[in-house]
Amino acid sequence: MGFAGDGGVCALLRRAEGPEERRLLELFSYGLMALGATSALLLCFIPMPYGRYSSRRFGWLLPARPAWALQELPSLLVPLGLAACGGVVAAARPNRVLLGCFVLHYAHRALIFPLLIRAGKPTPFFTFVLALLFCVFNGYLQGRSLTTYAAYPPGWLGDSCFIIGFLGWLIGMAINIHSDHILRNLRKPGETGYKIPRGGMFEYVSGANFFGEILEWFGFALACCTIESLAFALCSLFILGSRARQHHKWYLEKFEDYPKDRKIVIPFLY
């Protein structure tokens, strides 16, 4: 079975298109919100088995670089494949711009970020599989919405919702990348152990990289104005907010001189 022929993947996607699939995407979106809320609740009791919390209890330990690249790759490839099969909706300029924002984020996360990892802690197999499945699911959810169902009025790229949302997405992505850069360069060559991150948004919150990504996806949701993008933003808030709280607690226990006025993930608020 080919990709674009009469019996190919694109033909199957065209046959699936319609009110029933649209309703299914909405149900998937509510499921994504529930998944985020449930994960946040579980993370109150079980640390995310990743990075400093990595453990063999959650399966074989995989090398950080290839594990990260492979788990993030579906969120890049699935939307691109859907766009290749797309019709009038996928060809509309607002849809191409918005899908481009999503794809650009994951091009960085799947292709560039792994190469920048410096001897990262290995990833448990269980964590890798969960992340992989999430990226397949969310890649399809966002990609299918923007290539098939999200219709925008003329001039949407000049609308205040898009402009404010796009700026939020852009600033959030910049904060996320800059915060990751600070974390990577905490230790000089040959040094071991952990240090207090300083500079950038780390002066305000313990989870500066998480704050950047949360801002990025809420900006994306505002620019898209779809239930699918809102679900992703809320899921990110639930999960990344919980991870930031774990980090904040760990820093306070690890370092006596950790800044007491530093918030968890939302500057000045939380």
C-alpha positions as a Markdown table, in Angstrom:
| # | Residue | x | y | z |
|---|---|---|---|---|
| 1 | Met | 0.0 | 0.0 | 0.0 |
| 2 | Gly | 1.5 | 3.3 | -1.1 |
| 3 | Phe | 1.3 | 6.7 | 0.6 |
| 4 | Ala | -0.7 | 8.7 | -1.9 |
| 5 | Gly | -2.3 | 6.2 | -4.2 |
| 6 | Asp | -6.0 | 5.1 | -4.4 |
| 7 | Gly | -5.2 | 2.5 | -1.8 |
| 8 | Gly | -2.7 | 4.5 | 0.1 |
| 9 | Val | -2.6 | 6.2 | 3.5 |
| 10 | Cys | -3.9 | 9.5 | 2.0 |
| 11 | Ala | -6.9 | 7.7 | 0.5 |
| 12 | Leu | -7.7 | 6.1 | 3.9 |
| 13 | Leu | -7.5 | 9.5 | 5.5 |
| 14 | Arg | -9.9 | 11.0 | 3.0 |
| 15 | Arg | -12.4 | 8.3 | 3.6 |
| 16 | Ala | -12.2 | 8.8 | 7.3 |
| 17 | Glu | -12.8 | 12.5 | 7.0 |
| 18 | Gly | -16.2 | 13.7 | 8.1 |
| 19 | Pro | -18.4 | 14.6 | 11.1 |
| 20 | Glu | -17.8 | 11.4 | 12.9 |
| 21 | Glu | -14.0 | 11.8 | 12.8 |
| 22 | Arg | -14.4 | 15.5 | 13.8 |
| 23 | Arg | -16.4 | 14.4 | 16.9 |
| 24 | Leu | -13.7 | 11.8 | 17.6 |
| 25 | Leu | -11.0 | 14.4 | 17.6 |
| 26 | Glu | -13.1 | 16.4 | 20.1 |
| 27 | Leu | -13.4 | 13.4 | 22.3 |
| 28 | Phe | -9.7 | 12.8 | 22.0 |
| 29 | Ser | -9.1 | 16.4 | 23.1 |
| 30 | Tyr | -11.2 | 15.9 | 26.3 |
| 31 | Gly | -9.2 | 12.7 | 26.9 |
| 32 | Leu | -6.0 | 14.6 | 26.6 |
| 33 | Met | -7.1 | 17.1 | 29.2 |
| 34 | Ala | -8.1 | 14.2 | 31.5 |
| 35 | Leu | -4.7 | 12.5 | 30.9 |
| 36 | Gly | -2.9 | 15.7 | 31.9 |
| 37 | Ala | -5.0 | 16.1 | 35.1 |
| 38 | Thr | -4.5 | 12.4 | 36.0 |
| 39 | Ser | -0.8 | 12.6 | 35.3 |
| 40 | Ala | -0.5 | 15.6 | 37.5 |
| 41 | Leu | -2.2 | 13.8 | 40.3 |
| 42 | Leu | 0.0 | 10.7 | 40.0 |
| 43 | Leu | 3.1 | 12.9 | 39.9 |
| 44 | Cys | 2.2 | 14.2 | 43.4 |
| 45 | Phe | 3.2 | 10.7 | 44.6 |
| 46 | Ile | 5.5 | 9.3 | 42.0 |
| 47 | Pro | 8.4 | 11.4 | 40.6 |
| 48 | Met | 8.6 | 11.4 | 36.8 |
| 49 | Pro | 11.2 | 8.6 | 36.1 |
| 50 | Tyr | 13.4 | 10.8 | 33.9 |
| 51 | Gly | 16.7 | 12.7 | 34.4 |
| 52 | Arg | 17.7 | 13.0 | 38.0 |
| 53 | Tyr | 14.8 | 10.7 | 39.0 |
| 54 | Ser | 15.7 | 8.0 | 36.5 |
| 55 | Ser | 15.5 | 4.4 | 37.8 |
| 56 | Arg | 15.9 | 0.8 | 36.6 |
| 57 | Arg | 12.5 | 0.1 | 38.2 |
| 58 | Phe | 10.9 | 1.5 | 35.1 |
| 59 | Gly | 12.7 | -0.7 | 32.6 |
| 60 | Trp | 15.9 | -0.9 | 30.7 |
| 61 | Leu | 17.9 | 2.4 | 30.6 |
| 62 | Leu | 18.3 | 3.8 | 27.1 |
| 63 | Pro | 20.9 | 6.2 | 26.0 |
| 64 | Ala | 19.6 | 9.8 | 26.4 |
| 65 | Arg | 20.3 | 11.1 | 22.9 |
| 66 | Pro | 18.7 | 8.5 | 20.7 |
| 67 | Ala | 15.8 | 7.9 | 23.2 |
| 68 | Trp | 15.0 | 11.6 | 23.1 |
| 69 | Ala | 15.2 | 11.9 | 19.3 |
| 70 | Leu | 13.1 | 8.8 | 18.7 |
| 71 | Gln | 10.4 | 9.7 | 21.2 |
| 72 | Glu | 9.9 | 13.2 | 19.9 |
| 73 | Leu | 10.1 | 12.3 | 16.2 |
| 74 | Pro | 6.4 | 11.3 | 15.7 |
| 75 | Ser | 5.3 | 14.8 | 16.6 |
| 76 | Leu | 7.4 | 16.0 | 13.6 |
| 77 | Leu | 6.7 | 13.3 | 11.1 |
| 78 | Val | 3.0 | 12.6 | 11.7 |
| 79 | Pro | 1.9 | 16.2 | 11.0 |
| 80 | Leu | 4.1 | 16.5 | 8.0 |
| 81 | Gly | 2.6 | 13.3 | 6.6 |
| 82 | Leu | -0.9 | 14.6 | 7.2 |
| 83 | Ala | 0.0 | 17.9 | 5.5 |
| 84 | Ala | 1.3 | 15.9 | 2.5 |
| 85 | Cys | -2.2 | 14.4 | 2.2 |
| 86 | Gly | -4.1 | 17.6 | 2.9 |
| 87 | Gly | -6.5 | 19.4 | 0.6 |
| 88 | Val | -8.0 | 22.8 | 0.7 |
| 89 | Val | -7.8 | 23.3 | 4.5 |
| 90 | Ala | -4.2 | 22.2 | 4.7 |
| 91 | Ala | -3.3 | 24.6 | 1.8 |
| 92 | Ala | -4.8 | 27.6 | 3.5 |
| 93 | Arg | -2.2 | 30.1 | 4.7 |
| 94 | Pro | -3.2 | 30.3 | 8.3 |
| 95 | Asn | -3.2 | 26.5 | 8.6 |
| 96 | Arg | 0.3 | 26.3 | 7.0 |
| 97 | Val | 1.6 | 28.9 | 9.4 |
| 98 | Leu | 0.1 | 27.3 | 12.5 |
| 99 | Leu | 1.2 | 23.8 | 11.5 |
| 100 | Gly | 4.6 | 25.3 | 10.8 |
| 101 | Cys | 4.8 | 26.5 | 14.4 |
| 102 | Phe | 4.1 | 23.1 | 15.8 |
| 103 | Val | 6.5 | 21.4 | 13.4 |
| 104 | Leu | 9.3 | 23.9 | 14.1 |
| 105 | His | 9.1 | 23.2 | 17.8 |
| 106 | Tyr | 9.4 | 19.4 | 17.2 |
| 107 | Ala | 12.1 | 19.8 | 14.6 |
| 108 | His | 14.2 | 21.4 | 17.3 |
| 109 | Arg | 13.2 | 18.9 | 20.0 |
| 110 | Ala | 13.7 | 15.8 | 17.8 |
| 111 | Leu | 16.7 | 16.9 | 15.6 |
| 112 | Ile | 18.7 | 19.6 | 17.4 |
| 113 | Phe | 18.1 | 19.3 | 21.1 |
| 114 | Pro | 19.3 | 15.6 | 21.4 |
| 115 | Leu | 22.6 | 16.6 | 19.8 |
| 116 | Leu | 23.1 | 19.3 | 22.5 |
| 117 | Ile | 22.6 | 16.9 | 25.4 |
| 118 | Arg | 25.8 | 16.5 | 27.4 |
| 119 | Ala | 26.0 | 13.0 | 28.9 |
| 120 | Gly | 22.4 | 13.1 | 29.9 |
| 121 | Lys | 21.0 | 10.6 | 32.4 |
| 122 | Pro | 19.7 | 7.4 | 30.6 |
| 123 | Thr | 15.9 | 7.2 | 29.9 |
| 124 | Pro | 14.0 | 4.3 | 31.4 |
| 125 | Phe | 12.2 | 2.2 | 28.7 |
| 126 | Phe | 8.8 | 2.8 | 30.3 |
| 127 | Thr | 9.2 | 6.6 | 30.1 |
| 128 | Phe | 10.4 | 6.3 | 26.5 |
| 129 | Val | 7.4 | 4.3 | 25.4 |
| 130 | Leu | 4.9 | 6.7 | 27.2 |
| 131 | Ala | 6.6 | 9.7 | 25.5 |
| 132 | Leu | 6.6 | 8.0 | 22.1 |
| 133 | Leu | 2.9 | 7.1 | 22.3 |
| 134 | Phe | 2.0 | 10.6 | 23.5 |
| 135 | Cys | 3.9 | 12.2 | 20.5 |
| 136 | Val | 2.2 | 9.9 | 18.0 |
| 137 | Phe | -1.2 | 10.7 | 19.5 |
| 138 | Asn | -0.8 | 14.4 | 19.9 |
| 139 | Gly | 1.0 | 14.7 | 16.5 |
| 140 | Tyr | -2.1 | 13.2 | 14.9 |
| 141 | Leu | -4.5 | 15.3 | 16.9 |
| 142 | Gln | -2.9 | 18.6 | 16.2 |
| 143 | Gly | -1.9 | 17.7 | 12.6 |
| 144 | Arg | -5.3 | 16.3 | 11.6 |
| 145 | Ser | -7.1 | 19.3 | 13.1 |
| 146 | Leu | -5.0 | 21.9 | 11.2 |
| 147 | Thr | -4.8 | 20.0 | 7.9 |
| 148 | Thr | -8.5 | 18.9 | 7.7 |
| 149 | Tyr | -10.9 | 20.7 | 10.0 |
| 150 | Ala | -9.7 | 24.1 | 11.3 |
| 151 | Ala | -11.2 | 26.8 | 9.0 |
| 152 | Tyr | -10.2 | 30.4 | 9.5 |
| 153 | Pro | -11.8 | 33.6 | 8.2 |
| 154 | Pro | -9.9 | 35.8 | 5.7 |
| 155 | Gly | -7.4 | 38.0 | 7.5 |
| 156 | Trp | -6.9 | 35.6 | 10.4 |
| 157 | Leu | -3.2 | 36.2 | 10.4 |
| 158 | Gly | -3.9 | 39.9 | 11.2 |
| 159 | Asp | -6.4 | 39.1 | 13.9 |
| 160 | Ser | -5.5 | 40.0 | 17.5 |
| 161 | Cys | -6.0 | 36.4 | 18.7 |
| 162 | Phe | -3.4 | 35.2 | 16.2 |
| 163 | Ile | -0.9 | 38.0 | 16.7 |
| 164 | Ile | -1.0 | 37.7 | 20.5 |
| 165 | Gly | -0.9 | 34.0 | 20.4 |
| 166 | Phe | 1.9 | 33.9 | 17.9 |
| 167 | Leu | 4.0 | 36.3 | 20.1 |
| 168 | Gly | 3.3 | 34.1 | 23.1 |
| 169 | Trp | 4.4 | 31.0 | 21.1 |
| 170 | Leu | 7.5 | 32.7 | 19.9 |
| 171 | Ile | 8.5 | 34.2 | 23.3 |
| 172 | Gly | 7.8 | 30.9 | 25.0 |
| 173 | Met | 9.9 | 28.9 | 22.6 |
| 174 | Ala | 12.8 | 31.4 | 23.1 |
| 175 | Ile | 12.5 | 31.1 | 26.9 |
| 176 | Asn | 12.5 | 27.3 | 26.6 |
| 177 | Ile | 15.6 | 27.1 | 24.4 |
| 178 | His | 17.5 | 29.7 | 26.5 |
| 179 | Ser | 16.6 | 27.9 | 29.8 |
| 180 | Asp | 17.8 | 24.6 | 28.3 |
| 181 | His | 21.0 | 26.3 | 27.3 |
| 182 | Ile | 21.5 | 27.6 | 30.9 |
| 183 | Leu | 20.9 | 24.1 | 32.3 |
| 184 | Arg | 23.4 | 22.5 | 29.9 |
| 185 | Asn | 26.1 | 24.9 | 30.9 |
| 186 | Leu | 25.8 | 24.7 | 34.7 |
| 187 | Arg | 28.8 | 22.4 | 34.9 |
| 188 | Lys | 32.2 | 23.1 | 33.4 |
| 189 | Pro | 34.0 | 20.3 | 31.7 |
| 190 | Gly | 35.1 | 17.7 | 34.2 |
| 191 | Glu | 32.7 | 18.9 | 36.9 |
| 192 | Thr | 30.1 | 16.6 | 38.4 |
| 193 | Gly | 27.1 | 17.1 | 40.7 |
| 194 | Tyr | 24.2 | 19.6 | 40.6 |
| 195 | Lys | 24.2 | 23.4 | 40.8 |
| 196 | Ile | 21.6 | 26.1 | 41.3 |
| 197 | Pro | 20.5 | 27.4 | 37.8 |
| 198 | Arg | 20.8 | 31.2 | 37.5 |
| 199 | Gly | 20.1 | 33.8 | 34.9 |
| 200 | Gly | 17.2 | 34.3 | 32.5 |
| 201 | Met | 13.8 | 33.2 | 33.8 |
| 202 | Phe | 15.5 | 31.0 | 36.5 |
| 203 | Glu | 15.8 | 34.2 | 38.5 |
| 204 | Tyr | 12.0 | 34.0 | 38.9 |
| 205 | Val | 11.0 | 30.3 | 38.7 |
| 206 | Ser | 12.6 | 26.9 | 39.3 |
| 207 | Gly | 11.1 | 25.5 | 36.2 |
| 208 | Ala | 12.1 | 28.2 | 33.7 |
| 209 | Asn | 12.3 | 25.7 | 30.8 |
| 210 | Phe | 8.8 | 24.4 | 31.7 |
| 211 | Phe | 7.4 | 27.9 | 32.0 |
| 212 | Gly | 8.7 | 28.6 | 28.5 |
| 213 | Glu | 7.0 | 25.6 | 27.0 |
| 214 | Ile | 3.7 | 26.2 | 28.9 |
| 215 | Leu | 3.7 | 29.8 | 27.5 |
| 216 | Glu | 4.5 | 28.5 | 24.1 |
| 217 | Trp | 1.6 | 26.1 | 23.9 |
| 218 | Phe | -0.9 | 28.5 | 25.4 |
| 219 | Gly | 0.2 | 31.0 | 22.8 |
| 220 | Phe | -0.3 | 28.3 | 20.1 |
| 221 | Ala | -3.7 | 27.5 | 21.5 |
| 222 | Leu | -4.8 | 31.2 | 21.3 |
| 223 | Ala | -3.4 | 31.5 | 17.7 |
| 224 | Cys | -5.2 | 28.3 | 16.6 |
| 225 | Cys | -8.5 | 28.7 | 18.6 |
| 226 | Thr | -9.2 | 25.0 | 18.4 |
| 227 | Ile | -10.2 | 22.5 | 21.1 |
| 228 | Glu | -7.3 | 20.3 | 20.1 |
| 229 | Ser | -4.7 | 23.0 | 20.7 |
| 230 | Leu | -6.4 | 24.1 | 24.0 |
| 231 | Ala | -6.3 | 20.4 | 25.2 |
| 232 | Phe | -2.6 | 20.3 | 24.5 |
| 233 | Ala | -1.9 | 23.5 | 26.3 |
| 234 | Leu | -3.8 | 22.3 | 29.4 |
| 235 | Cys | -2.2 | 18.9 | 29.3 |
| 236 | Ser | 1.2 | 20.6 | 29.2 |
| 237 | Leu | 0.3 | 22.9 | 32.1 |
| 238 | Phe | -0.7 | 19.9 | 34.2 |
| 239 | Ile | 2.3 | 17.7 | 33.5 |
| 240 | Leu | 5.0 | 20.3 | 33.3 |
| 241 | Gly | 3.7 | 22.2 | 36.3 |
| 242 | Ser | 3.9 | 19.0 | 38.3 |
| 243 | Arg | 7.4 | 18.3 | 37.1 |
| 244 | Ala | 8.4 | 21.9 | 38.0 |
| 245 | Arg | 7.0 | 21.4 | 41.5 |
| 246 | Gln | 9.1 | 18.2 | 41.9 |
| 247 | His | 12.2 | 20.1 | 40.8 |
| 248 | His | 11.5 | 23.0 | 43.1 |
| 249 | Lys | 11.1 | 20.7 | 46.1 |
| 250 | Trp | 14.3 | 18.9 | 45.2 |
| 251 | Tyr | 16.2 | 22.2 | 44.9 |
| 252 | Leu | 15.0 | 23.3 | 48.3 |
| 253 | Glu | 16.0 | 20.1 | 49.9 |
| 254 | Lys | 19.4 | 19.9 | 48.1 |
| 255 | Phe | 20.6 | 23.5 | 48.6 |
| 256 | Glu | 20.4 | 25.4 | 51.8 |
| 257 | Asp | 21.1 | 28.7 | 49.9 |
| 258 | Tyr | 18.4 | 28.1 | 47.3 |
| 259 | Pro | 16.5 | 31.4 | 46.7 |
| 260 | Lys | 13.4 | 31.3 | 48.9 |
| 261 | Asp | 11.6 | 33.9 | 46.8 |
| 262 | Arg | 11.9 | 31.9 | 43.6 |
| 263 | Lys | 8.5 | 30.6 | 42.5 |
| 264 | Ile | 7.8 | 27.1 | 41.0 |
| 265 | Val | 6.8 | 27.7 | 37.4 |
| 266 | Ile | 4.7 | 30.9 | 37.0 |
| 267 | Pro | 6.6 | 34.1 | 37.7 |
| 268 | Phe | 5.3 | 36.0 | 40.8 |
| 269 | Leu | 2.3 | 33.6 | 41.2 |
| 270 | Tyr | 3.2 | 29.9 | 41.6 |
